[in-house]
């Protein structure tokens, strides 16, 4: 068990205690289906590895993926919210 910033105990799935989660756990956490996960471009999904018959994603790669998704979202929002200066000339 771990403690979060509020001091409350957090129970982690067994695989999380080992520093990795399964594809199923990843999909449940981020609200996507397994088929959606596998249909993502390889550059748009976290790196996974096989351990025996299971495919896992290290928590470090999950965090990197999440950071990249937040950064990509912020860039998309910033790009859409800033007017193009060339377009202003024609308005």
Number of C-alpha atoms within 10 A of each C-alpha: 10 11 10 9 7 6 8 10 11 10 11 11 13 10 15 15 13 11 12 22 22 19 19 14 17 20 16 12 9 9 9 12 14 14 9 9 17 11 11 11 8 10 8 12 17 21 15 16 12 10 8 6 6 10 14 20 21 19 18 13 15 18 12 14 17 15 12 15 14 12 12 12 12 12 12 11 11 11 11 10 9 8 10 10 8 8 8 8 7 6 5
